[in-house]
Amino acid sequence: MQARAGHSYTIRLCSGELRCWRFEGADARGMGWWRDAETGLSFSEASLMYAWQIEGEACTDAPPAGDGSG
């Protein structure tokens, strides 16, 4: 699956953990940049130290469960 800038994706880490990352696009070198929906931190694909894969475009940027709402 080719990630599209501005879209959020469910990501499966090598540990099996599922995360919600938003693809921010590629820089001038073609390196992809992502933002973790939970932490708000941005990172490039080159900085990742573990295996991961895109599971689908199913996640949202909603706050994590237990944030006190509802």
N, C-alpha and C positions, 0 to 999 in steps of 0.2 A: 504494500500500500504506500502510495506517495503522499506524504504529509503536505497539507496546504496551509500557507500562512494565515493566521487568524483563527484557525480551527483547533478545538480541543480534542484530545484522544485519550482513550484508556490504554495505559502502558503496563505490560507485565514485566517485572524485573526478574532476574534469574532466580531470586529467592521465592518467586511465586506471588509476591506482593503486587497488588494492582494500584496504580497511581494515575492521577489525572494531570496530564501535561498539555500546555497550549503551545503550538508551534508558532514561533515568532518570525520565521523565515530564515533565509540563508544570508550570510555576510558576503563580502566581496570575494572571498576565497572559496565560496560555495559551502562553507561549514554551516550546518543547521543550528539554530538557537531555539531553546525551549524554556518555558516558565512552568514551574511546579505550582499547581493550583492551591495546594495546601500551605506551602511555605512562602510562596511569592518570589522565590529565588529563580534567577535566570542562569542558564548554563549552556555551553556549546556541546555538541556531540563529541568533540575531541576531549573534553574534560571528564567524560563519564568513565568510571573505573569498573563497571560491571556490565554484563550482558542484559539486553532488554529488547522488547519487540512491541510493535503497535498491535493492539488487540482489535481496535475499532474506534470509530468516531462517536462513541456512546456516552462519554462522561460529560458533566457540566461543570461550570466554575462555581457551583454552590459551596457555601461554607461547610466544613466537615461536621459530622454528627456530634452532638454534645456541645454546641456553641452557646447553649442557653436559650435559643429560640424554639418555641413550640412546646 
